[in-house]
Each structure stands twice: as structure tokens, then as C-alpha cells.
Amino acid sequence: VQASNYIPPPARQFTADEISRNAHRVNWQTTVNAIVKHPLGAIVEYPETGSVMGQAIAHIFSISANYITHEFDNPKASFQYSFGDGHGGRKNILCHLLRDSTDGKPVKCNRILTSCKGLKACSSNTDTFINATHSYTHRAHISKLITPTRAFSPADDSAEREVFTKTFAFFCALKVHGCSFRTSTEFTDFNFKNDSNIDPNDYERALVTPTAVSSCSPTSCSGNLIMCTDKYNQRFIQCEHRSRADRAHLILWNLQEFNINYLQALLAHDIAAIVIHEERAEHCGYGPLVPCDFVALPVEHKQTCAHWHRNSAGMLERGRLLKWEHDCQSKFNIFVPVNLVAVPRIAIVCRNPHSHPPPAPIKTPPPLIDFFRSLLMDMDWELADATPRHILCDSGFMWGLHMALGWTLDRSPTLADLHPSLANLDHVHRCRDSFLAGLVETYPMGTGFQGAKLLVDKENELPRHVRYVRCAETHTLPSGVDFRLIVCMSPLMSRHLLLARRVLIDTSFKRLHGWQEFEIEAWDNNHIIALTGARAFINSQSAQAHLVLFRRIFSIASEDTGTLVSFKHIHGSGYESVVADAHMGQGLGFGMFCSELSKNIKTPCIYEPHRKLCDLTPYDHLRRFYRLCVVPFKRNLRPLQSQVSKEVYNAMLSLSSSDAHPNFQRTLSVIRGGGRKAEAWLKDKLQTNKFALPALYHPASFIPEDIWRACPTTTNGNEQAHRNINRDGVHLTLLGGIMRGRAFDDQAAQSIDIHASLGIGTRDCDATHAYRASRSITRQGNLCLCHLPIVLTAS
């Protein structure tokens, strides 16, 4: 790594004595003018070339075998130039610049002939920019010669320039995208027929969003965008086809930050007005008429400039990246010994100056890539989800980086301190993706579902008490949809799950890519800590999917403990209550699971003695133990507060209650009379989501009052658990989610062991009932203070 800071010295001219001894000869017909010898491991990114046509510089590199691939790296791979125009070569030729250390004879080499491909420049560049040349530079000197950028001084950063630039950029975006409407009317983004793996709240948003359109063969609207003014003199842009009857076409408000006159001229193709604005901008040194200095290396495969310009016909277009106007004449002859083990040196002859500025150091030299890989591979499975920020937060990586750089500064090193190219986070991501192949030996089936199945197979070979990833299965649901689930729970978690009496269930939608994370949690009064009893990753939210999920979770728990799952209303002991969100699939799936448990039990129900347990429907079961979290209930009501009267809003809130209403039917009548939205809301609670009202209003439930009041009113425990584990990362791969979940659950198990054996809790203050009540009151008081009106008094 230290070799990356190597500054190559200028080439040394041959002395007359050396020339008389033919030391400057490459072979019998080719000579060089100067030579530079680089030490072992030196990284040269800009090899010196001849300063005039015909002049040649010889570079002698001492090399060693790569400690990862055990092969010799060619120094050419570290050069920042792009090569390729005119490849050629010969094998088994003698190179007089390289001599055998034993007999001093020229070494037999393979010669590779190549040349510099130069740069690609924007079609709107300037002649003075094109005519730049160079022959010698290095990274410490590169900023003085490198191609200029569009940076400007603070004095140039005027408000007028900023407004013009934003307006011009906004119009260019409109030019590219046009009206966002698609003529297809199929809703494939939100498929209501098939089993969905999206947040159920998205169903409602999909129904009311007119721009939710099909991605299958859409036809874009070709309507022109026009600027209009409303009765309040507010400007807006809309598609010419937009109307009261067709509101799916584009409309854009909030144009206050743009130059309205210039924007209107662009939309109306008012050439005279456009010229006035853009020529004034050109005079100030910006705008589409100013020559462009954007360049790119040929290896970047970019076809267009990042900026928009006026072409010769006056039309707006992205600048085209063209081959450098003056072909670069710099040639490279590379001599690689046939036997590199005997002669670990490579000679590279660089002839003729470059006809362009030096490129930016966007390529990371292979030795630094190998070092970067070695540090990242120590992260093991964490590499699959590592972002540049996560990498720099990894203590092992940072320690290795400190040691390699010999870091002594007060600030922490960044990836750019290893090499400037690593300041490009997209480049870092590409490097990381290429390194993931190195995980194949450890995780040969990858980091997705197949990798999870392999983890299950490996853990099944271990003793039961250390298993965690218990199943990774695919089930075909009655709807024909394939349902995948991965259940993660240790035998300790199984024991806590079946010992619990009051549990909370919740699903997180942002933990993994394409998966949802399901948790069952319970509060342990013995150890004063919330414990996760089961963790699962699923790809469906349907009732049938949840039925399969509950079957597998409680089946595994029974295998671990030898105890069958039980519910108080069915078996006389066991689960007394379950708190969850108002998710229909989740709730109905739990009810269906209870129906399966009781299908052969003909004992009369303790709450309705005239009915047998085997005759209860899933909704009947839910009425006996299922409760809804009041937080999402109130949160989902909040948008209706401005749509209904205060009396109706309070009546809706009052349905979440432990006590009976004086006149329940009158309360329902008040809500029904509150308008269409209030009536639809009530219909959802009474008919669509049949378990909702009994799960909110105790008199409509069969849950005994003491159990009802002992039950938590929210799933905040689950939400906090999700929040805690999400701090380790969100949108992870499946493997990353499993492994991070395991670390979290193992930590909780360790906390229990310490508390049980030594009495040491996770906090100074135990989370007793008194402590939690005090904290709840304090938070509520702070919330009230936040909503107090601000009163201004005269001083």
C-alpha cells in the first residue's frame, strides 16, 4: 500500500559511455533515450513518455508474485491510460534492457505492442482544450495537468446563475420524461388477484393513485407540456391532454424556484426569448452555449456528456462523447521475460508524448484492489450487505487500513486515502460485488434463498441446542402461489415462546430485499426483558401463508420442548392474548391455525357453552384471544380528522375501549351519519375486517376483563425490537438478515443467562412496571408540551 505513494523520478538520460556500450539498445534496431528503474512493488500510474515525437523512455519494473493469485502482476494494469489501438506482439525475442543476473546475457521475452487510446471529449469542447499535451506527471502533480472541471469560484456562484441552471435543468428533465401518463390501464404494479408481498397499506394507496400504471408494454403520452396560470396567478405545468375527465396526465405545481419567463419561453419554443436568456448566460460564463470541458476514458463506455448543449442547429441535446480530435501517438512496447521466476523484471518502453491531458485516476491499481479485497474478505458474510459507510464502521477493516497506511493524522482514514478512485462510491460497490465471488467457498449457494437452505442443512448436522436456522421451505398455497419461508429460532427461544402467556406479533417490511421479517415477542417478567420467541422471513402476507407459518413455528417449538402449543380458550391454559396490527392475512391466519388445533375437540366452549370448540370459525377463535394495537388504529384515523366532525371523530376513537358504551348503537349511528368516509370506515371494522371490533372493544369480545387489562395495548415491544435490529442495517440480503438476527437473538439469550446467574440486568434501572409507567407518563407529558400554543407577549 505504501508503494501507491511512490513518486517516480524523471527518466535519466544515457551517458556517452553507456551509449558506446549499447546500453540504450532494446534490440539491434531499436534504442531508447532515457531510462528509469522502479523499486520492487512500485505502483506507477502515469509512466513517463518521450517529450517529443520519436523520443522513448524505458521503464524497468522489479516485480514479485501476487500474494493472492501467486501470479506476477503486469505493471501496465496500474496505468491510468486506456490501451487498445493497434495491439500486436512477438514471442521469444531478446530484450537487451533485461539481462540475466547469472551470465549478463539479454533475456528472452514476449513483446506486447499497444498504444494509448486517448480520451473522449464532449462535442461542444474548445480548440484550446483539445490541444493540451503531456509526457511526465504523477499523482501528486496530476491536479495541475488534469482535465479541468466545471468548478467555479464563490464569486461566480451568483443567485442569477443558480436560478438559470435550475430552470434549464428542469426543462431538460421535462424534455426527457414528458408526460408520465401511460395509456395502459392494467394495474400490474399492485396485483390484487395474486398473493402480494407488499405492505397491505399499499393496497389503498394503489386504488386511489391514478398514475399507478402497468409496466407491460406501456404507450407513453405524446402530449405537449404547457404552462398555465390559475385564478390566484400561480403558474403550473400540465399535459395538454389533461382534463377534469382525465386527470392521470402530468401536472406540476411549485414552480417558485424557477425563472418563469425563461421556462415559459422554452416550453413555448419562443426562439427570440430563449436567445436573450441564453446569450446573457453565455456572457456570464455558463449555460448551454458555453463550450464544454467534459471528458471520459474510453474504458468508461460513456456515450454522452453529463451536460446539455445547443448543437449547431440550435437544438438541445446531451453532448456526444467523441474520440479525441488528435489521435494520441504514444506507443508502448512491453517486454515480459519468458521465465519471470528467473528474471522477475518487466521492461516497458514508452515512445512519443500524449496528445491530450492526463486522465483522472479513476482506475484502482491491482495491488490496491488485492489489498482492499483482503480487508473486505475478513468481513465474511457481512460483506454481502456492506456499503461504503458500513465498511468504514467495521473495526477490523479500519484497523487494517490504519496499519497499511501507517496512519498518524488526527482524522480517521477514508477509502479515498487508499486511492482517489475509491472516492467514487459506485466504483466501491462494483469492487465489492466482484469480491462476493470469494464467498462461494463458504456460501456456495449464494446469499439468497438457496443459501438459506444450505444453512439449514448444515445446522441439522449440529446438536439441537445450537441450531438456529430451522427451515427454509417452499409451499404451494391453494391460490397456486409459491410461498417461501425461513424460520429462525433456537431451542431457548422455543421454550420462552411456549411459556409465554401474552405475546405480540408484528411484521417489518424494510428489513430485507423482497422479504418481510415476522416476529413473535413476549415480555419476560423474570428477567425484565422483551424476548423474541420466533423470527421468520416470508414473501407473502396472505392468510394461507400465515397459516403455514404458524404451523411451522409451533411445530419446531414443540419438537424442541416436547410440549404442544396451547391456548387458554381451547386447552384451559397457554396463550391468553395475542396483540397484532390490523392485518387481515395475519389475523385470519392465526384464527385458521386455532381452528386446526380444535377441529377434533368436541368440548363446549367456556364462553359459549352451547357451541363446541370444533364448530368455532376462525373469527370466533380470534374473538377469544386476539387484540389490535391501538397505535396504528389511532394513526390511521388521523387523516380522517379533517374529513369528519369532532363528534364523529371522537366516536370513532371511542371504539377502542375496555369499558362499555352507555349506548353503543347510538355511537355507531353517530359514525354512520358522519359522511361517506366515516361510513366506509365503520363498514371496514364491522364487515370487511370482522375481527377488528372485538379486538378493539372489550364488550364485543369474549376475552375476560382481567386478561384484557393485563394484555399490552400496543405492539411497541415489537416495534422497538425491529428498530433495534434495523440499526444494524435495512434492505439486507437474506443471508445478512439471518446472520444479524442470529447475533441479536444470541445477545438476548446471553443477557438472560447473566441475569439469571448473576442478577446483572441490561440497564442500571430494571424495566419494572413502576419504571415503565413513570416513563410513559413522562413521555405523554412531553408530548402535551409540544402541542401547547405559542403565546407571544410584549416585552
C-alpha positions, 0 to 999 in steps of 0.5 A: 500500500505504501508503494501507491505513494511512490513518486517516480523520478524523471527518466535519466538520460544515457551517458556517452559511455553507456551509449558506446556500450549499447546500453540504450539498445532494446534490440539491434534496431531499436534504442531508447533515450532515457531510462528509469528503474522502479523499486520492487512493488512500485505502483506507477500510474502515469509512466513517463513518455518521450517529450517529443515525437520519436523520443522513448523512455524505458521503464524497468519494473522489479516485480514479485508474485501476487500474494493472492493469485501467486501470479506476477502482476503486469505493471501496465494494469496500474496505468491510468491510460486506456490501451487498445489501438493497434495491439500486436506482439512477438514471442521469444525475442531478446530484450537487451534492457533485461539481462540475466543476473547469472551470465549478463546475457539479454533475456528472452521475452514476449513483446506486447505492442499497444498504444494509448487510446486517448480520451473522449471529449464532449462535442461542444469542447474548445480548440484550446482544450483539445490541444493540451499535451503531456509526457511526465506527471504523477499523482501528486502533480496530476491536479495541475495537468488534469482535465479541468472541471466545471468548478467555479469560484464563490464569486461566480456562484451568483443567485442569477446563475443558480436560478438559470441552471435550475430552470434549464435543468428542469426543462431538460428533465421535462424534455426527457420524461414528458408526460408520465401518463401511460395509456395502459390501464392494467394495474400490474404494479399492485396485483390484487388477484395474486398473493402480494408481498407488499405492505397491505397499506399499499393496497389503498394507496394503489386504488386511489393513485391514478398514475399507478400504471402497468409496466407491460408494454406501456404507450407513453403520452405524446402530449405537449407540456404547457404552462398555465396560470390559475385564478390566484396567478400561480403558474403550473405545468400540465399535459395538454391532454389533461382534463377534469375527465382525465386527470392521470396526465402530468401536472406540476405545481411549485414552480417558485424556484424557477425563472418563469419567463425563461421556462415559459419561453422554452416550453413555448419554443419562443426562439427570440426569448430563449436567445436573450436568456441564453446569450446573457448566460453565455456572457456570464460564463455558463449555460448551454452555449458555453463550450464544454470541458467534459471528458471520459476514458474510453474504458468508461463506455460513456456515450454522452456528456453529463451536460446539455448543449445547443448543437449547431442547429440550435437544438438541445441535446446531451453532448456526444462523447467523441474520440479525441480530435488528435489521435494520441501517438504514444506507443508502448512496447512491453517486454515480459521475460519468458521465465519471470521466476528467473528474471522477475523484471518487466521492461516497458518502453514508452515512445512519443508524448500524449496528445491530450491531458492526463486522465483522472485516476479513476482506475484502482491499481491491482495491488490496491484492489488485492489489498482492499479485497483482503480487508473486505474478505475478513468481513465474511458474510457481512460483506454481502450487505456492506456499503461504503459507510458500513465498511468504514464502521467495521473495526477490523477493516479500519484497523487494517487500513490504519496499519497499511497506511501507517496512519498518524493524522488526527482524522480517521482514514477514508477509502479515498486515502487508499486511492482517489478512485475509491472516492467514487462510491459506485466504483466501491460497490462494483469492487465489492460485488466482484469480491462476493465471488470469494464467498462461494467457498463458504456460501456456495449457494449464494446469499439468497434463498438457496443459501438459506437452505444450505444453512439449514442443512448444515445446522441439522448436522449440529446438536439441537441446542445450537441450531438456529436456522430451522427451515427454509421451505417452499409451499404451494398455497391453494391460490397456486402461489409459491410461498417461501419461508425461513424460520429462525429460532433456537431451542431457548427461544422455543421454550420462552415462546411456549411459556409465554402467556401474552405475546405480540406479533408484528411484521417489518417490511424494510428489513430485507430485499423482497422479504418481510421479517415476522416476529413473535415477542413476549415480555419476560417478567423474570428477567425484565426483558422483551424476548423474541420467541420466533423470527421468520422471513416470508414473501407473502402476507396472505392468510394461507401463508400465515397459516403455514407459518404458524404451523411451522413455528409451533411445530419446531417449538414443540419438537424442541420442548416436547410440549404442544402449543396451547391456548387458554380458550381451547386447552384451559391454559397457554396463550391468553392474548395475542396483540397484532396490527390490523392485518387481515392475512395475519389475523385470519391466519392465526384464527385458521391455525386455532381452528386446526388445533380444535377441529377434533375437540368436541368440548363446549366452549367456556364462553359459549357453552352451547357451541363446541370448540370444533364448530368455532370459525376462525373469527370466533377463535380470534374473538377469544384471544386476539387484540389490535394495537391501538397505535396504528388504529389511532394513526390511521384515523388521523387523516380522517380528522379533517374529513369528519366532525369532532363528534364523529371523530371522537366516536370513532376513537371511542371504539377502542375501549375496555369499558362499555358504551352507555349506548353503543348503537347510538355511537355507531349511528353517530359514525354512520351519519358522519359522511361517506368516509366515516361510513366506509370506515365503520363498514371496514371494522364491522364487515370487511375486517370482522375481527377488528371490533372485538379486538378493539372493544372489550364488550364485543369480545369474549376475552375476560376483563382481567386478561384484557387489562393485563394484555399490552395495548400496543405492539411497541415491544415489537416495534422497538425490537425491529428498530433495534435490529434495523440499526444494524442495517435495512434492505439486507440480503437474506443471508445478512438478515439471518446472520444479524438476527442470529447475533441479536437473538444470541445477545438476548439469550446471553443477557438472560443467562447473566441475569439469571446467574448473576442478577446483572440486568441490561440497564442500571434501572430494571424495566419494572412496571413502576419504571415503565409507567413513570416513563410513559407518563413522562413521555405523554407529558412531553408530548402535551408540551409540544402541542401547547400554543405559542403565546407571544407577549410584549416585552 
